[in-house]
């Protein structure tokens, strides 16, 4: 059973180095995630707003390569290295090791080997192609960093993967992981129990690597209508809903061109 040995020490060490310069651990991790997400979307303005927060002497009065913005880039480089070596949810492992998980929310990520076991025994993910040629949808209503979806992606790479979490950092990590591992999917920020959709990131697969974009309000409502239709159908109609859901998942309008991005987008010189 797949049980990767993820070495988070190099990344955590870099984040600790930034923390020693007077920044809070939560702010550091949140900004690191946002920098990666904005870089992959080519969203320069919010990216540079975060960079401006690290323009003080405590961050900049260091040799080139040791400035705080350089350390963020170095941490991403280490993340890429670990993902390439382990094919695992390294970002979620760093989140836990850096002390970001919350006991108040009962937030404890499922170990990789347990995720693999659950994927093996579930009937949702299987190796059989769909007869109608549409993509199967795999969902996780409390996705954390998207680890379960990543494990499912190894078994069913052609599926659409939908993760939802009420924690903003978790939703963003899921978006990043789906993009990193070149999967078609959606990362939804919102409460699954109330069918709340506050923000949504869509990731798309291509031979050139994954891409990610954030949906606008109209696109979010379209997706919500497809994935969580109002309960106004009778029992016979409900039985056919999964097939309709699968067919409609890709119908979110794409009003903006999305360039496929590689993992090399987040480099020191881009900061």
C-alpha positions as CSV (number, residue, x, y, z in Angstrom):
1,X,0.0,0.0,0.0
2,X,1.3,3.5,-0.9
3,X,2.8,5.2,2.1
4,X,5.2,7.9,1.1
5,X,8.0,9.1,3.3
6,X,7.6,12.9,3.1
7,X,10.5,14.9,4.4
8,X,8.9,18.2,5.5
9,X,12.0,19.5,7.4
10,X,13.6,21.5,4.6
11,X,10.3,23.4,4.0
12,X,9.4,23.9,7.7
13,X,13.0,25.1,8.3
14,X,12.6,27.8,5.7
15,X,9.2,28.9,7.1
16,X,10.7,29.0,10.6
17,X,13.5,31.2,9.3
18,X,10.8,33.7,8.1
19,X,9.0,33.4,11.4
20,X,12.2,34.4,13.3
21,X,12.0,37.8,11.5
22,X,8.9,38.7,13.4
23,X,6.0,37.3,11.4
24,X,3.3,35.0,12.7
25,X,3.2,31.4,11.7
26,X,-0.3,31.6,10.4
27,X,0.4,34.7,8.3
28,X,3.5,33.1,6.8
29,X,1.8,29.9,5.7
30,X,-1.3,31.8,4.4
31,X,0.9,34.2,2.4
32,X,3.0,31.4,1.0
33,X,-0.1,29.5,-0.2
34,X,-1.6,32.7,-1.6
35,X,1.7,33.6,-3.4
36,X,1.7,30.2,-5.1
37,X,-2.0,30.4,-6.0
38,X,-1.7,33.9,-7.4
39,X,1.5,33.1,-9.3
40,X,-0.1,30.1,-11.0
41,X,-3.1,32.3,-12.0
42,X,-0.8,35.1,-13.2
43,X,-2.7,37.5,-10.9
44,X,0.0,40.2,-10.5
45,X,-1.9,42.7,-8.3
46,X,-2.8,40.6,-5.3
47,X,0.6,38.8,-5.7
48,X,2.5,42.1,-5.4
49,X,0.3,43.3,-2.5
50,X,1.6,40.3,-0.4
51,X,5.2,41.0,-1.6
52,X,4.8,44.6,-0.3
53,X,4.1,43.2,3.2
54,X,7.7,41.8,3.2
55,X,9.5,45.0,2.1
56,X,10.7,46.1,5.5
57,X,14.3,46.1,6.6
58,X,13.9,42.9,8.6
59,X,12.9,41.2,5.4
60,X,15.1,42.9,2.8
61,X,18.4,43.6,4.6
62,X,19.8,40.2,3.7
63,X,22.0,38.9,0.8
64,X,20.3,38.0,-2.4
65,X,18.6,34.6,-2.0
66,X,18.1,35.2,1.7
67,X,15.4,38.0,1.5
68,X,12.0,36.9,2.8
69,X,10.6,36.9,-0.7
70,X,13.5,34.6,-1.8
71,X,12.8,32.2,1.1
72,X,9.1,31.9,0.0
73,X,10.4,30.9,-3.5
74,X,12.9,28.5,-2.0
75,X,10.2,26.9,0.0
76,X,8.2,26.3,-3.2
77,X,11.2,24.8,-4.8
78,X,11.5,22.4,-2.0
79,X,7.8,21.6,-2.3
80,X,8.3,20.8,-6.0
81,X,11.2,18.5,-5.2
82,X,9.3,16.6,-2.5
83,X,6.2,16.2,-4.7
84,X,8.4,14.9,-7.6
85,X,10.1,12.4,-5.3
86,X,7.0,11.1,-3.4
87,X,4.0,11.8,-5.6
88,X,2.2,12.7,-2.3
89,X,0.4,15.5,-0.6
90,X,3.5,17.3,0.6
91,X,1.7,20.6,1.1
92,X,-0.8,19.1,3.5
93,X,2.1,17.4,5.4
94,X,3.8,20.7,5.8
95,X,0.6,22.3,7.0
96,X,0.4,19.7,9.8
97,X,4.1,19.7,10.7
98,X,4.1,23.5,10.8
99,X,1.4,23.4,13.4
100,X,-1.4,24.8,11.3
101,X,-4.1,22.1,12.0
102,X,-6.8,23.0,14.4
103,X,-8.1,20.9,17.3
104,X,-11.0,23.3,17.7
105,X,-12.4,22.3,14.3
106,X,-11.4,18.6,14.8
107,X,-9.0,19.1,12.0
108,X,-6.7,16.1,11.5
109,X,-5.8,15.1,8.0
110,X,-6.3,11.4,7.0
111,X,-2.9,9.6,6.6
112,X,-1.9,8.8,3.1
113,X,-2.1,5.0,3.6
114,X,-5.6,5.3,5.0
115,X,-6.6,7.4,2.1
116,X,-5.3,4.7,-0.3
117,X,-7.2,2.1,1.6
118,X,-10.4,4.0,1.5
119,X,-10.0,4.5,-2.3
120,X,-9.4,0.8,-2.7
121,X,-12.6,-0.2,-0.9
122,X,-15.0,2.4,-2.1
123,X,-17.3,1.7,-5.1
124,X,-17.2,5.3,-6.2
125,X,-13.7,5.0,-7.6
126,X,-13.1,2.1,-9.9
127,X,-11.2,1.2,-13.0
128,X,-14.2,0.7,-15.3
129,X,-14.8,3.4,-18.0
130,X,-18.3,5.0,-18.2
131,X,-20.5,3.6,-20.9
132,X,-21.8,7.1,-21.9
133,X,-18.3,8.5,-22.3
134,X,-18.8,11.3,-19.7
135,X,-16.4,11.9,-16.9
136,X,-17.1,10.4,-13.5
137,X,-17.3,12.8,-10.5
138,X,-15.4,12.1,-7.3
139,X,-16.3,14.3,-4.3
140,X,-15.0,14.9,-0.8
141,X,-17.2,17.2,1.3
142,X,-14.5,17.8,3.9
143,X,-11.4,17.7,1.8
144,X,-8.7,19.2,3.9
145,X,-5.7,19.6,1.6
146,X,-7.4,17.3,-1.0
147,X,-5.4,14.2,-0.1
148,X,-8.2,11.8,-0.6
149,X,-8.9,13.3,-4.1
150,X,-5.2,12.9,-5.0
151,X,-5.3,9.3,-4.1
152,X,-8.4,8.8,-6.2
153,X,-6.7,10.5,-9.1
154,X,-4.1,7.8,-9.3
155,X,-6.9,5.2,-9.7
156,X,-9.2,7.3,-12.0
157,X,-7.2,10.0,-13.7
158,X,-10.0,10.8,-16.2
159,X,-12.5,11.8,-13.5
160,X,-13.5,15.3,-12.2
161,X,-12.6,15.8,-8.6
162,X,-14.6,18.1,-6.4
163,X,-13.4,19.0,-2.9
164,X,-15.1,21.3,-0.4
165,X,-14.0,22.7,2.9
166,X,-15.1,25.6,5.1
167,X,-11.5,26.4,6.0
168,X,-10.1,28.9,3.5
169,X,-6.5,27.6,3.7
170,X,-7.7,24.0,3.1
171,X,-9.7,25.0,0.1
172,X,-6.7,26.9,-1.4
173,X,-4.4,23.9,-0.6
174,X,-6.9,21.6,-2.4
175,X,-6.9,24.0,-5.4
176,X,-3.1,24.0,-5.5
177,X,-2.8,20.2,-5.1
178,X,-5.3,19.6,-7.9
179,X,-3.3,21.9,-10.1
180,X,0.1,20.5,-9.1
181,X,-1.1,17.0,-9.9
182,X,-2.7,18.0,-13.2
183,X,-6.2,17.0,-12.4
184,X,-9.6,18.3,-13.6
185,X,-11.6,19.5,-10.6
186,X,-13.0,22.2,-8.4
187,X,-11.9,23.3,-4.9
188,X,-14.9,24.9,-3.1
189,X,-14.7,27.2,0.0
190,X,-17.9,26.7,1.9
191,X,-19.9,24.5,4.3
192,X,-21.0,21.3,2.7
193,X,-23.9,20.9,5.1
194,X,-25.5,24.2,4.2
195,X,-24.5,23.9,0.5
196,X,-22.6,27.2,0.9
197,X,-20.3,28.2,-2.0
198,X,-18.2,31.3,-1.0
199,X,-15.3,30.9,-3.4
200,X,-14.4,28.3,-6.1
201,X,-11.2,27.4,-7.9
202,X,-11.3,25.3,-11.1
203,X,-8.4,23.3,-12.2
204,X,-7.9,21.8,-15.6
205,X,-5.7,19.0,-16.9
206,X,-3.6,19.3,-20.0
207,X,-0.4,17.6,-21.5
208,X,1.5,20.8,-20.6
209,X,0.5,20.7,-16.9
210,X,-2.3,21.8,-14.7
211,X,-3.9,25.2,-14.7
212,X,-6.0,26.9,-12.0
213,X,-8.5,29.9,-12.1
214,X,-10.9,31.3,-9.7
215,X,-14.5,31.4,-10.8
216,X,-16.6,34.6,-10.7
217,X,-20.0,34.9,-8.9
218,X,-22.0,33.9,-12.0
219,X,-19.9,30.9,-12.7
220,X,-20.1,29.8,-9.0
221,X,-23.9,29.9,-9.2
222,X,-23.8,27.8,-12.4
223,X,-21.5,25.3,-10.8
224,X,-23.6,25.2,-7.6
225,X,-26.8,24.5,-9.6
226,X,-25.0,21.6,-11.4
227,X,-23.4,20.0,-8.3
228,X,-26.1,20.8,-5.7
229,X,-29.4,21.2,-7.5
230,X,-32.5,22.3,-5.5
231,X,-34.4,19.4,-4.0
232,X,-37.5,19.8,-6.2
233,X,-37.5,16.4,-8.0
234,X,-39.4,13.3,-7.2
235,X,-37.8,10.0,-6.2
236,X,-37.5,8.7,-9.8
237,X,-35.8,11.8,-11.0
238,X,-33.4,11.7,-8.1
239,X,-32.2,8.3,-9.1
240,X,-30.9,9.6,-12.4
241,X,-29.3,12.8,-10.9
242,X,-25.7,11.4,-10.7
243,X,-25.6,10.9,-14.5
244,X,-26.9,14.4,-15.1
245,X,-24.5,15.9,-12.6
246,X,-21.6,14.2,-14.4
247,X,-22.7,15.5,-17.8
248,X,-23.2,19.1,-16.5
249,X,-20.0,19.5,-14.4
250,X,-18.0,20.9,-17.3
251,X,-20.6,23.5,-18.2
252,X,-19.2,26.4,-16.2
253,X,-18.7,29.2,-18.7
254,X,-15.1,30.1,-19.4
255,X,-15.1,33.8,-20.1
256,X,-11.4,34.3,-19.7
257,X,-8.6,32.6,-21.5
258,X,-6.6,30.4,-19.1
259,X,-3.0,29.7,-20.0
260,X,-1.6,26.4,-18.9
261,X,1.1,27.0,-16.3
262,X,3.9,24.8,-15.2
263,X,5.3,24.6,-11.7
264,X,8.3,26.8,-12.7
265,X,6.1,29.9,-12.6
266,X,6.9,30.7,-9.0
267,X,10.5,31.8,-9.2
268,X,12.6,34.3,-7.3
269,X,12.8,36.7,-10.2
270,X,9.1,36.8,-10.5
271,X,8.8,38.4,-7.0
